[in-house]
Amino acid sequence: MGAQPTLAVVGATGSVGTVMRELLSSRRNVWGEIRLVASARSAGRRLPCRGEELTVRELTPDVFDGVDVAMFDVPEAVAAEWAPIAAARGATVVDNSAVFRLHGDVPLVIPEVNPGHLRYRPLGLTASPNGTVTAMVMALAPLHHEYGLRELVIASYQSVSGAGQAGVDALHDQITKVAGDRTLGSRPGNVRQAVGDDLGPFPAPLALNVIPWSGEPAPLGWSSDELKLRNEPRKILGLPDLKVSATCVRVPVVTGHSVAVHAVFGSEVDADESRAILRNAPGVILVDDPEAGEFPMPIDAVGTDPSWIGRIRRAMDDPRALDLFITGDNMRKGAALNSVQLAELIAAELAKR
């Protein structure tokens, strides 16, 4: 192509869009023009990106004219309507919502795991996985290549930032309400009474509590997030028959989704060998010294790019099973960074044409 490609960031004013802009400012610059795009109410705002102030444009069809790559982080209904419009205008779309992830003609890609899938995109669309899935598969993929993954039993510990700024604000407001009263949590109902109706996007108080639910209702008592943890790893790893059982739990953590994993493989596993595999795997960091109090925790992973992995041990009752704990920043690799990496891969591909 010669000239550097043009990039559109759709949802540039949101929490993930903000991290996208930060990443575009700190990573190697492969872009020519960058267009920041958002809803009509945000149009005209001036936002920093790559050391300059850019004016936010309104989301309209013609905003994609001349755009080579468009990164979307918007609500599902907006992505469903506008991503095909962007593709029809000639842009290759990287979408961070769940709308297209399981579509047969849309690749679902983690660059460190299955970059080859990116080449097949007949609709001009590429999907970025769920944040918990991304952190988990970064760890499971190298183990799968060694041992052959067969089954997963997982419990997620998902932070409030996964529910957007409203979730973060709700948790901080609730913490303020319960701070200083040491009787709270010792009698039924007193936390609910202290928090009142300030639940934000959650079905119950999160301060001094965990909620065994994340997502929307799905058939047979499952949640939509639990189905993502089942279906998305199957597609990314090319394992359509992978057995997965997931329970999603919302926890009072600002940023950083974690997951406890019981993984069953086709061959016998070794904990030390597994640590060696993960120590050399791309995009992960091994933090596994319980005797020294070193574990993968969201307070340490926040603001960093890798998946943090630890508590690795072979199951006591199955020599083919491994238990481990994984955490990662759901705003960075779990959302913004994976999208930026995919956009950069597409830009490199365009440059070869």
C-alpha positions in Angstrom: 0.0 0.0 0.0 2.9 2.4 0.6 1.2 4.9 2.9 0.4 4.0 6.4 -3.2 2.7 6.9 -6.0 4.8 8.4 -7.5 3.6 11.7 -10.9 4.3 13.2 -11.5 3.8 16.9 -15.2 3.4 17.4 -16.2 3.9 21.0 -13.1 6.0 21.6 -14.6 7.8 24.6 -15.5 4.7 26.6 -13.4 3.0 29.3 -11.9 0.4 26.9 -11.6 3.1 24.2 -9.5 5.2 26.6 -7.1 2.3 27.0 -7.0 1.8 23.3 -5.9 5.4 22.9 -3.3 5.0 25.5 -1.9 1.9 23.8 -1.9 3.6 20.4 0.2 6.4 22.0 2.7 4.0 23.6 3.2 1.2 21.0 5.1 1.4 17.8 3.3 3.7 15.4 2.0 1.8 12.4 -0.8 4.1 11.6 -1.3 7.2 9.3 -4.5 9.0 10.2 -6.4 7.9 13.4 -10.1 8.8 13.6 -11.8 8.8 17.0 -15.5 7.9 16.6 -18.3 7.9 19.1 -22.0 8.7 19.5 -23.5 12.1 18.6 -23.4 13.3 22.2 -19.6 12.8 22.3 -18.9 14.3 18.9 -16.7 17.4 19.0 -14.8 16.4 22.1 -11.1 16.7 22.0 -9.2 13.7 23.3 -5.4 12.9 23.4 -4.0 10.2 21.2 -0.4 9.8 19.9 0.7 13.1 21.5 -2.0 15.2 19.8 -5.5 16.3 20.5 -8.0 14.7 18.1 -11.6 15.7 17.6 -14.2 13.0 18.1 -16.3 12.3 15.1 -19.9 11.2 15.1 -20.7 7.6 14.1 -22.1 7.9 10.6 -21.5 5.7 7.5 -19.2 8.2 5.8 -16.9 8.3 8.8 -15.5 5.0 7.5 -14.7 6.3 4.0 -11.0 5.8 3.4 -10.6 3.8 6.7 -8.5 0.6 6.4 -9.0 -0.8 9.9 -11.8 -0.1 12.4 -11.6 -1.1 16.0 -15.0 -1.3 17.7 -15.7 -1.3 21.5 -19.4 -0.5 21.7 -22.6 -2.1 23.0 -23.6 -5.2 21.2 -26.6 -3.6 19.4 -24.4 -0.8 18.1 -21.7 -3.3 16.9 -24.4 -5.5 15.2 -25.6 -2.5 13.2 -22.4 -0.6 12.5 -19.6 -3.2 12.1 -21.1 -4.5 8.8 -21.5 -0.9 7.6 -17.9 -0.2 8.2 -16.9 -3.4 6.4 -19.1 -2.5 3.5 -17.3 0.9 3.3 -14.0 -1.0 2.9 -12.7 -1.2 6.4 -11.5 -4.4 8.1 -13.3 -4.5 11.4 -11.9 -5.7 14.7 -14.9 -6.0 17.1 -14.6 -6.4 20.8 -18.3 -7.3 21.5 -19.8 -10.8 21.6 -22.0 -10.3 18.5 -19.8 -12.0 15.9 -17.5 -14.2 18.0 -19.2 -17.5 17.2 -20.1 -16.6 13.6 -18.7 -19.3 11.3 -17.2 -16.7 8.9 -15.7 -14.5 11.5 -12.3 -15.5 13.0 -12.0 -15.3 16.8 -8.3 -14.6 17.4 -5.7 -14.2 20.1 -2.5 -13.3 18.3 -0.3 -15.4 20.5 -2.5 -18.4 20.1 -4.2 -18.7 16.7 -2.9 -15.8 14.4 -3.4 -18.0 11.3 -7.2 -17.8 11.8 -7.0 -14.1 11.0 -6.4 -14.7 7.3 -10.0 -16.1 6.7 -12.4 -13.2 7.1 -14.8 -13.2 4.2 -17.1 -10.7 5.9 -14.3 -8.3 6.6 -14.8 -8.8 10.3 -12.6 -10.2 13.1 -13.7 -10.8 16.7 -11.7 -10.4 19.9 -12.6 -12.8 22.7 -14.2 -12.3 26.1 -11.6 -10.9 28.6 -11.8 -13.9 31.0 -11.5 -16.3 28.0 -8.4 -14.4 26.7 -6.5 -14.6 30.0 -7.4 -18.3 30.4 -6.6 -19.4 26.9 -3.2 -17.7 26.9 -2.3 -20.2 29.6 -4.2 -23.2 28.3 -3.0 -23.1 24.7 0.7 -24.0 25.4 -0.4 -26.8 27.8 -2.9 -28.1 25.2 -0.1 -28.3 22.6 1.9 -30.5 25.0 -0.8 -32.6 26.6 -4.0 -32.4 24.5 -6.8 -30.6 26.4 -10.0 -32.6 26.9 -12.1 -31.0 29.7 -12.4 -27.8 31.7 -14.1 -27.1 35.0 -13.7 -23.4 35.8 -14.9 -20.7 38.2 -14.3 -17.1 37.2 -13.7 -14.2 39.6 -14.7 -11.2 37.5 -14.0 -7.5 38.4 -16.5 -4.7 38.3 -14.8 -2.9 35.4 -16.1 -5.7 33.2 -19.5 -4.0 33.7 -18.1 -0.6 32.6 -17.6 2.6 34.6 -21.0 2.2 36.2 -19.7 -1.0 37.9 -16.6 0.7 39.1 -18.5 3.6 40.5 -21.0 1.3 42.2 -18.3 -0.6 44.0 -16.5 2.5 45.2 -19.8 4.1 46.4 -20.7 0.9 48.3 -17.3 0.6 49.9 -17.8 4.2 51.2 -21.1 3.3 52.7 -19.8 0.2 54.5 -16.4 1.5 55.6 -16.0 1.9 59.3 -18.9 -0.3 60.5 -17.4 -3.5 61.7 -20.7 -5.1 62.4 -21.5 -5.3 58.7 -21.5 -8.8 57.3 -22.1 -10.4 60.7 -25.9 -10.5 60.5 -28.2 -11.3 57.7 -29.4 -8.3 55.7 -27.2 -5.7 57.3 -25.0 -5.3 54.3 -28.0 -4.9 52.0 -29.4 -2.4 54.4 -26.2 -0.3 54.5 -25.8 -0.3 50.7 -29.5 0.4 50.0 -30.5 0.7 46.4 -27.1 1.7 45.2 -26.5 -1.6 43.3 -25.4 -0.1 40.0 -25.4 -2.8 37.2 -25.4 -5.7 39.7 -28.2 -7.7 41.2 -27.0 -7.5 44.8 -24.4 -5.6 46.9 -20.8 -6.3 46.0 -19.1 -4.6 48.9 -18.3 -7.4 51.5 -19.8 -9.9 49.1 -19.5 -11.9 46.0 -22.2 -12.5 43.4 -22.3 -15.9 41.7 -23.6 -14.4 38.5 -22.3 -12.4 35.5 -24.0 -11.8 32.2 -27.6 -12.3 31.1 -29.9 -15.3 31.6 -29.3 -18.2 29.2 -31.2 -21.5 28.9 -31.2 -24.1 31.7 -30.0 -21.8 34.4 -26.7 -20.8 32.8 -25.6 -17.2 32.2 -24.4 -15.7 29.0 -20.9 -15.2 30.4 -20.7 -18.9 31.4 -21.6 -19.8 27.8 -18.8 -17.6 26.5 -16.4 -19.5 28.7 -17.6 -22.7 27.1 -17.9 -21.7 23.5 -15.1 -19.3 22.8 -12.2 -21.5 23.9 -13.6 -24.3 21.7 -13.4 -22.0 18.7 -10.1 -20.5 19.4 -8.4 -23.8 20.1 -10.2 -25.7 17.4 -11.7 -28.1 19.9 -15.5 -28.2 19.1 -16.1 -31.1 21.5 -14.2 -29.7 24.5 -16.2 -30.4 27.6 -16.5 -27.2 29.7 -18.4 -26.4 32.8 -18.2 -22.8 34.1 -19.5 -20.7 37.0 -19.0 -17.0 36.8 -18.7 -15.0 40.0 -18.5 -11.2 40.3 -16.1 -10.1 43.0 -15.3 -6.7 44.6 -12.2 -6.1 42.5 -11.9 -2.9 40.3 -9.9 -4.3 37.4 -8.6 -7.8 36.7 -10.6 -11.0 35.9 -9.4 -14.2 37.4 -10.2 -17.8 36.9 -9.6 -21.1 38.8 -9.1 -23.9 36.3 -9.3 -27.7 36.6 -8.1 -28.9 33.2 -8.1 -32.5 32.1 -5.8 -33.6 29.3 -5.4 -36.6 27.1 -2.1 -37.6 28.6 -0.4 -37.5 32.0 0.7 -34.1 33.2 3.6 -33.0 35.3 3.5 -29.8 37.4 7.1 -28.9 37.1 7.1 -29.5 33.3 3.9 -27.4 33.1 5.7 -24.5 34.8 8.6 -24.8 32.4 6.2 -24.7 29.4 4.4 -21.6 30.8 7.6 -19.9 31.7 8.6 -19.9 28.1 5.1 -19.2 26.6 4.4 -15.8 25.0 2.2 -13.3 26.8 2.3 -15.0 30.2 4.1 -14.5 33.4 4.6 -17.3 36.0 4.0 -16.3 39.6 3.9 -19.5 41.5 5.7 -19.6 44.9 3.0 -20.1 47.5 5.5 -20.5 50.4 6.8 -17.0 49.7 3.2 -15.7 49.3 3.6 -15.2 45.6 0.4 -15.8 43.6 -1.2 -14.3 40.5 -3.5 -11.6 41.9 -5.5 -8.8 40.2 -3.9 -6.1 42.4 -0.5 -7.0 40.7 -1.8 -7.8 37.2 -3.7 -4.6 36.8 -2.1 -2.2 34.3 0.1 -5.0 32.8 -0.3 -7.0 29.6 0.4 -10.6 30.4 -1.7 -13.4 31.8 -0.4 -14.1 35.3 -0.4 -17.8 36.2 0.2 -19.7 39.4 -1.0 -22.3 41.9 0.0 -25.0 39.4 -0.5 -28.5 40.8 -1.4 -31.9 39.5 -4.8 -33.1 40.6 -4.6 -35.5 43.5 -7.1 -37.9 42.0 -6.3 -37.7 38.3 -2.8 -37.8 36.8 -4.1 -36.3 33.6 -5.5 -33.2 35.4 -3.9 -29.9 36.3 -5.2 -27.2 38.6 -4.1 -23.6 38.2 -5.2 -20.0 38.9 -5.0 -17.3 36.2 -5.5 -13.5 36.3 -5.2 -10.7 33.8 -6.2 -7.1 33.3 -9.5 -7.3 31.5 -9.2 -3.8 30.2 -5.8 -4.3 28.5 -5.1 -7.8 27.1 -8.7 -8.8 27.9 -10.1 -6.0 25.7 -8.1 -3.1 24.3 -4.7 -4.7 23.8 -5.9 -7.8 22.0 -7.9 -5.6 19.6 -4.9 -3.3 19.0 -2.7 -6.3 18.4 -5.2 -7.7 15.8 -5.4 -4.3 14.1 -1.6 -4.2 13.9 -1.5 -7.6 12.3 -4.0 -6.5 9.7 -2.0 -3.3 9.1 1.1 -5.4 8.5 -0.9 -7.6 6.1 -2.1 -4.6 4.2 1.4 -3.2 3.9 2.4 -6.3 2.0 -0.2 -5.9 -0.7 
